[in-house]
Amino acid sequence: MNDQEAWQRGVRFMEKIHGRLPRHARRQLGELLDSYRRHKGDMLTLTAGSDAVCRDCGGQCCLNGKYRFNGLDLLALFDQQAPLPVPDFAQKPLCPYGDACGCGMEPPFRPLDCVLFICGAIEELLSETAANALALLEQELRRCVQQAETLLEQPLGRPLLLMAEHTGDTSCRTATITNHEDTPWPPPTTLS
């Protein structure tokens, strides 16, 4: 399976999960995703003065980024009915989710790994207060991932391309969330 096929398979897998969520689980996930997006935006706001550093660097942190996009990042897009990125895996070493002009996603929808990464040059610009705030936000983001993984019984923090390669193993099993009528969710299926 090539990268494009893995991306498409991962998207289909997450669409099945998202589409079959019972109302109560969708509401819980929606609340988690609101926090997830808000905390990402807050982190990016704290590093907003780094544009010149990034321009001078040329985006070295954005190279080889095909494994940065995770399952929860995709669910955050589904939740807001935002357009999905159209990855270009042939533009190596550039990140497939952007182009020479930068990331193709709005800041709250950027991959968690990208939001959490603070290079040494940007770190030097941060005040102690900002660095402490970033550390707390990182903890909150990781907590959101953990709570969503527990809710959906899926390794949502795993890169989407890796999830797609392992949708048949027990680490990416079909979730057993139940709705109010105690009917298993979703019905057992296999991804093809």
ABEGO torsion letter per residue (X at the ends): XBAAAAAAAAAAAAAAAAAABBAAAAAAAAAAAAAAAAAAAAAAAAAAAAAAAAAAAGGAAABGAAAABBAAAAAAAAAAGBBBBBBBAAAOABBAABBAAEBABBAAABBAAAAABBBAAAAAABBAAAAAAAAAAAAAAAAAAAAAAAAAGBBAABBAAAAAAAAABAABBBBABBBAAGBBOBBBBBBX
